[in-house]
Amino acid sequence: MALKCGIVGLPNVGKSTLFNCLSNAKAQAANFPFCTIEPNVGVITVPDERLNKLEQLVNPQRVVPTVIEIVDIAGLVKGASKGEGLGNQFLSNIRETNAIIHVLRCFDDDNVVHVDGSVNPLRDKDTIDMELQLKDLESVEKKIQRLQKLVKGGDRDVKKGIDVCMLYKAHLEKGLSARSITTFGEVSEDDTKYVADIFLLTAKPVLYVCNVDEKSLPGGNKYVEQVKEYVKNENAEVLVIAAAVEADIASMDSYEDREVFLTDLGLDESGVAKLIKAAYRLLNLSTYFTAGVKEVRAWTIDKGMTAPQAAGIIHTDFEKGFIRAEVIHYADFIHYGSESACRDAGKLSIEGKEYIVQDGDCMHFRFNV
């Protein structure tokens, strides 16, 4: 399934440097605003140690990891909701993403200018939040106007839609993002369907990436602590990354050199790997595997998907003609070393249409169309 995350942030916070670390594509990283004029897109392999272990056991002809599409979106300034700077372009690009990776500058460096003259990640966050909230407010108000033209027919669903939109309007006018409206209990999860068609920008899940200097690794600094306290009610994850350090790691050809470098910094894995895994958690995703001599492959699904739905990720015919799924749990596959050994040990189960796929399941689907 396609997954697209947009990297956003004010100019010169380090988002293009981070993008360069994430992708083989190279966005221009320069010390001036709007160095990224067009969105840069990179397809990034999702790191998964389980895929490597399956490869060693199965020895397939090829291995296909799952991927994430990352979009480095042009910088945002105050007034973007009214078209200032590259605002209209920014808002259009971000609307197409599944989730937002919001990069905040949490380091001091006199050699890297800040668009607002000083380092203040909370102010930077509010700048972008406000512009997105203003755009969402505009979208909600337009929908209310459309529904009010239809309400004369007495349609209860239309009236309910107006009521829900009015709650969103009031919430946004308080300077709150749409994603938090259910947290405050103002709107139920079921009623969010009334605004689904206007694709609210602030309803998207968000991951805050605090870009720090090397000396602030791994725990962070005063700026990071401020951010964590500021977003504690948003149900959002905060990740600490040093984009400059990630750039050094990305430039190393040797796996051993990267491991030594990470160990010296007190890190168990790169910030890039942590970021990609955090994006998965953010979108409530999981992975299942297909493993055969021709191919070992990772497939991304929404958590809670049934076996037929998971099969449909491979091909719609698999879901339409689903008969059954042969399932081996990942831990069993690794323990016994092969599909045949798992079968002999009674660790291969036959599952039907109601089976909920577990993260790491190794699956083979039977279908008929």
C-alpha positions as CSV (number, residue, x, y, z in Angstrom):
1,M,0.0,0.0,0.0
2,A,1.2,3.5,-0.8
3,L,2.4,5.5,2.1
4,K,3.4,9.1,1.8
5,C,4.8,11.3,4.5
6,G,5.5,15.0,4.1
7,I,8.5,16.7,5.8
8,V,7.5,20.2,6.8
9,G,9.1,23.0,8.8
10,L,10.2,26.6,8.6
11,P,13.1,27.5,6.3
12,N,16.5,26.5,7.6
13,V,15.4,24.1,10.3
14,G,17.2,21.1,8.7
15,K,14.4,19.4,6.9
16,S,16.1,19.2,3.5
17,T,19.3,17.8,5.1
18,L,17.1,15.2,6.8
19,F,15.4,14.4,3.5
20,N,18.8,13.9,1.9
21,C,19.6,11.3,4.6
22,L,16.3,9.5,4.1
23,S,16.5,9.3,0.3
24,N,19.0,8.8,-2.5
25,A,17.4,11.9,-4.1
26,K,19.3,15.0,-3.2
27,A,17.4,18.1,-2.3
28,Q,19.5,21.3,-2.3
29,A,20.4,22.1,1.3
30,A,21.4,25.8,1.4
31,N,21.6,28.5,4.0
32,F,18.7,30.6,2.6
33,P,14.9,30.3,2.6
34,F,13.0,28.4,-0.1
35,C,16.0,26.4,-1.4
36,T,13.4,23.7,-2.0
37,I,11.1,25.2,-4.6
38,E,9.5,22.1,-5.9
39,P,8.7,19.1,-3.6
40,N,11.4,16.5,-3.8
41,V,10.2,13.0,-3.6
42,G,12.2,10.0,-2.5
43,V,11.2,6.3,-2.1
44,I,12.8,5.0,1.1
45,T,13.3,1.4,2.1
46,V,11.9,0.5,5.5
47,P,14.5,-1.1,7.7
48,D,13.3,-4.5,9.0
49,E,15.8,-6.9,10.5
50,R,13.2,-9.7,10.1
51,L,13.4,-9.5,6.4
52,N,17.1,-10.1,6.5
53,K,16.7,-13.2,8.7
54,L,14.1,-14.6,6.4
55,E,16.4,-14.0,3.4
56,Q,19.2,-16.0,5.2
57,L,16.9,-19.0,5.8
58,V,15.0,-19.1,2.4
59,N,17.8,-17.9,0.1
60,P,15.4,-16.4,-2.4
61,Q,16.1,-15.1,-5.9
62,R,15.2,-11.6,-4.7
63,V,14.2,-9.7,-1.7
64,V,11.6,-6.9,-1.8
65,P,11.3,-4.6,1.3
66,T,8.4,-2.3,1.9
67,V,8.8,1.4,1.2
68,I,7.7,4.8,2.2
69,E,7.5,7.8,-0.1
70,I,8.9,11.0,1.5
71,V,8.1,14.4,0.2
72,D,10.3,17.4,1.1
73,I,7.8,20.2,0.9
74,A,8.8,23.9,0.3
75,G,9.3,26.1,3.4
76,L,6.4,27.9,5.0
77,V,6.2,31.4,6.4
78,K,3.5,33.5,8.2
79,G,0.6,34.3,5.9
80,A,0.9,31.1,3.9
81,S,-2.8,30.4,4.3
82,K,-3.4,33.7,2.4
83,G,-0.8,32.8,-0.3
84,E,2.3,34.5,1.2
85,G,5.7,33.0,0.3
86,L,5.1,29.6,-1.2
87,G,2.0,29.1,0.9
88,N,-0.5,27.9,-1.7
89,Q,2.0,25.4,-3.1
90,F,2.9,24.2,0.4
91,L,-0.7,23.6,1.4
92,S,-1.5,21.8,-1.8
93,N,1.5,19.5,-1.4
94,I,0.8,18.7,2.2
95,R,-2.8,17.8,1.5
96,E,-1.7,14.8,-0.6
97,T,0.3,13.2,2.3
98,N,-0.8,10.6,4.8
99,A,1.2,12.0,7.7
100,I,3.3,15.0,8.6
101,I,6.9,14.9,9.8
102,H,7.3,18.3,11.4
103,V,11.0,19.3,11.8
104,L,11.7,21.8,14.6
105,R,15.1,23.5,15.0
106,C,16.4,22.7,18.4
107,F,20.0,23.8,18.1
108,D,22.0,27.1,18.3
109,D,24.3,28.0,15.4
110,D,25.2,31.6,14.5
111,N,26.2,30.4,11.1
112,V,22.8,29.2,10.1
113,V,20.3,32.1,10.0
114,H,16.8,31.6,11.4
115,V,13.9,33.1,9.3
116,D,12.5,34.8,12.5
117,G,15.9,35.9,13.9
118,S,16.2,33.5,16.8
119,V,15.8,29.9,17.8
120,N,12.4,29.1,19.3
121,P,10.9,25.7,18.4
122,L,7.6,26.5,20.1
123,R,7.1,29.7,18.1
124,D,8.1,27.8,14.9
125,K,5.5,25.1,15.7
126,D,2.8,27.6,16.3
127,T,3.6,29.4,13.0
128,I,3.0,26.3,10.9
129,D,0.0,25.1,13.1
130,M,-1.7,28.5,12.7
131,E,-1.4,28.6,9.0
132,L,-2.7,25.0,8.6
133,Q,-5.5,25.8,11.1
134,L,-6.5,28.9,9.2
135,K,-6.7,26.9,5.9
136,D,-8.8,24.2,7.6
137,L,-11.1,26.8,9.0
138,E,-11.7,28.1,5.5
139,S,-12.5,24.6,4.3
140,V,-14.9,24.0,7.2
141,E,-16.7,27.3,6.6
142,K,-17.1,26.5,2.9
143,K,-18.6,23.1,3.8
144,I,-21.0,24.7,6.2
145,Q,-22.2,27.0,3.5
146,R,-22.7,24.1,1.1
147,L,-24.7,22.1,3.7
148,Q,-26.9,25.0,4.7
149,K,-28.1,25.2,1.1
150,L,-29.3,21.6,1.4
151,V,-30.8,21.6,4.9
152,K,-34.2,22.9,3.7
153,G,-35.0,19.4,2.6
154,G,-35.1,18.3,6.2
155,D,-32.3,15.7,5.8
156,R,-31.2,14.7,9.3
157,D,-27.8,13.7,8.0
158,V,-27.3,17.1,6.5
159,K,-28.3,18.7,9.8
160,K,-25.9,16.4,11.7
161,G,-23.1,17.4,9.3
162,I,-23.7,21.1,10.0
163,D,-23.6,20.5,13.7
164,V,-20.3,18.5,13.5
165,C,-18.7,21.2,11.2
166,M,-19.7,23.9,13.6
167,L,-17.9,22.0,16.4
168,Y,-14.8,21.8,14.2
169,K,-15.1,25.5,13.4
170,A,-15.2,26.4,17.1
171,H,-12.3,24.0,17.9
172,L,-10.1,25.5,15.1
173,E,-11.0,29.1,16.2
174,K,-9.5,28.3,19.6
175,G,-6.1,27.7,17.9
176,L,-6.4,23.9,18.2
177,S,-5.7,21.3,15.5
178,A,-8.4,19.1,14.1
179,R,-6.6,15.9,15.2
180,S,-7.2,16.8,18.9
181,I,-11.0,17.3,18.7
182,T,-11.8,13.6,19.6
183,T,-9.3,13.8,22.4
184,F,-11.2,16.6,24.0
185,G,-14.5,14.6,23.5
186,E,-16.1,17.3,21.3
187,V,-16.7,15.0,18.4
188,S,-16.8,11.1,18.4
189,E,-14.6,9.0,16.1
190,D,-17.7,8.0,14.1
191,D,-18.7,11.6,13.5
192,T,-15.4,12.5,12.0
193,K,-16.8,11.0,8.8
194,Y,-18.7,14.3,8.2
195,V,-15.5,16.2,7.5
196,A,-13.6,13.3,5.7
197,D,-14.3,14.7,2.3
198,I,-12.6,18.1,2.9
199,F,-9.3,16.4,4.0
200,L,-8.4,18.7,6.9
201,L,-4.7,19.4,7.1
202,T,-4.5,19.4,10.9
203,A,-6.3,16.1,11.1
204,K,-3.3,14.3,9.8
205,P,-1.2,12.4,12.3
206,V,2.1,14.3,13.1
207,L,5.6,13.3,14.2
208,Y,7.7,16.1,15.7
209,V,11.4,15.7,14.9
210,C,13.6,17.8,17.1
211,N,16.8,18.6,15.1
212,V,19.6,18.9,17.6
213,D,23.4,19.3,17.4
214,E,25.7,16.3,18.0
215,K,26.5,17.2,21.7
216,S,22.8,17.0,22.5
217,L,22.6,13.3,21.5
218,P,21.0,11.0,22.5
219,G,18.7,12.6,25.1
220,G,18.1,16.1,23.7
221,N,18.4,19.5,25.3
222,K,16.4,22.3,26.8
223,Y,14.6,23.0,23.5
224,V,13.6,19.3,23.2
225,E,12.2,19.3,26.7
226,Q,10.2,22.4,25.9
227,V,8.7,20.7,22.8
228,K,7.8,17.6,24.7
229,E,6.0,19.6,27.4
230,Y,4.2,21.7,24.7
231,V,2.8,18.8,22.7
232,K,2.0,16.4,25.6
233,N,-1.7,16.7,25.0
234,E,-1.5,16.1,21.3
235,N,-1.0,12.4,21.4
236,A,2.0,12.9,19.1
237,E,5.4,11.3,19.2
238,V,8.6,13.4,19.6
239,L,11.9,12.1,18.1
240,V,15.4,13.5,18.7
241,I,17.6,13.5,15.6
242,A,20.8,15.4,14.6
243,A,20.4,15.9,10.9
244,A,24.1,16.8,10.5
245,V,25.1,13.5,12.1
246,E,22.7,11.6,10.0
247,A,24.3,13.1,6.9
248,D,27.7,11.8,8.1
249,I,26.2,8.3,8.6
250,A,24.6,8.4,5.2
251,S,28.0,9.2,3.6
252,M,29.6,6.1,5.0
253,D,29.9,3.1,2.6
254,S,30.8,0.5,5.2
255,Y,28.2,-1.0,7.5
256,E,30.9,-1.6,10.1
257,D,32.0,2.1,10.0
258,R,28.4,3.2,10.6
259,E,28.0,0.8,13.5
260,V,31.2,2.0,15.2
261,F,30.2,5.6,14.7
262,L,26.7,5.0,16.2
263,T,28.3,3.2,19.2
264,D,30.7,6.1,19.8
265,L,27.6,8.4,20.0
266,G,25.8,6.1,22.4
267,L,23.1,5.2,19.8
268,D,21.7,1.8,19.1
269,E,20.5,2.7,15.6
270,S,20.4,5.7,13.3
271,G,17.9,8.4,13.7
272,V,16.7,7.8,10.1
273,A,15.8,4.2,11.1
274,K,14.0,5.4,14.2
275,L,12.1,8.0,12.1
276,I,10.8,5.4,9.6
277,K,9.7,3.1,12.3
278,A,8.0,6.0,14.1
279,A,6.1,6.8,10.9
280,Y,4.8,3.3,10.9
281,R,3.5,3.6,14.5
282,L,2.1,6.9,13.7
283,L,-0.1,5.5,10.9
284,N,-1.0,2.3,12.9
285,L,0.6,0.0,10.3
286,S,2.1,-3.4,10.5
287,T,4.0,-5.8,8.2
288,Y,3.4,-9.4,7.0
289,F,5.7,-11.5,4.8
290,T,5.5,-13.8,1.9
291,A,8.5,-16.1,1.7
292,G,9.4,-18.5,-1.2
293,V,12.4,-19.4,-3.3
294,K,11.5,-16.8,-5.9
295,E,10.9,-13.9,-3.5
296,V,10.9,-12.9,0.1
297,R,8.8,-9.8,0.4
298,A,7.4,-7.4,3.1
299,W,3.9,-6.1,2.8
300,T,2.5,-3.1,4.6
301,I,-1.1,-3.3,6.0
302,D,-3.3,-1.4,8.5
303,K,-3.3,-3.0,11.9
304,G,-6.5,-5.0,12.3
305,M,-6.8,-6.1,8.7
306,T,-8.4,-9.5,8.1
307,A,-6.6,-12.2,6.0
308,P,-8.7,-11.4,2.8
309,Q,-7.9,-7.7,3.2
310,A,-4.2,-8.4,3.6
311,A,-4.4,-10.6,0.5
312,G,-6.0,-7.8,-1.4
313,I,-2.8,-5.7,-0.9
314,I,-1.0,-8.1,-3.2
315,H,-3.8,-8.2,-5.8
316,T,-7.5,-7.5,-5.7
317,D,-8.2,-11.0,-7.1
318,F,-6.7,-12.5,-4.0
319,E,-9.3,-10.8,-1.9
320,K,-12.2,-11.4,-4.2
321,G,-11.5,-15.1,-4.5
322,F,-10.0,-15.7,-1.0
323,I,-10.3,-19.3,0.2
324,R,-7.9,-19.6,3.1
325,A,-4.5,-18.4,4.4
326,E,-1.6,-20.6,5.5
327,V,0.0,-18.8,8.3
328,I,3.3,-19.2,10.2
329,H,4.2,-16.8,12.9
330,Y,7.6,-15.2,12.4
331,A,9.1,-16.5,15.6
332,D,8.2,-20.1,14.7
333,F,9.7,-19.7,11.2
334,I,13.0,-18.5,12.6
335,H,13.0,-21.2,15.3
336,Y,12.3,-24.1,12.9
337,G,14.1,-22.7,10.0
338,S,11.8,-23.4,7.1
339,E,8.1,-23.7,6.0
340,S,8.3,-27.5,5.8
341,A,9.8,-27.8,9.3
342,C,7.1,-25.6,10.7
343,R,4.4,-27.7,8.9
344,D,5.9,-30.9,10.4
345,A,6.0,-29.3,13.9
346,G,2.3,-28.3,13.6
347,K,3.2,-24.6,13.5
348,L,1.5,-23.8,10.2
349,S,-2.1,-22.9,10.7
350,I,-5.0,-22.7,8.3
351,E,-7.0,-19.5,8.7
352,G,-10.2,-18.3,7.2
353,K,-11.8,-14.9,6.4
354,E,-12.1,-13.8,10.0
355,Y,-8.4,-14.1,10.8
356,I,-6.8,-10.9,12.0
357,V,-3.3,-10.7,10.5
358,Q,-0.5,-10.3,13.1
359,D,2.6,-8.2,12.7
360,G,5.3,-10.5,11.3
361,D,3.1,-13.3,10.0
362,C,4.5,-15.3,7.1
363,M,1.5,-16.0,4.8
364,H,0.5,-17.9,1.7
365,F,-2.9,-17.3,0.3
366,R,-5.2,-19.8,-1.5
367,F,-7.7,-18.2,-3.8
368,N,-10.0,-18.9,-6.8
369,V,-11.4,-16.4,-9.3
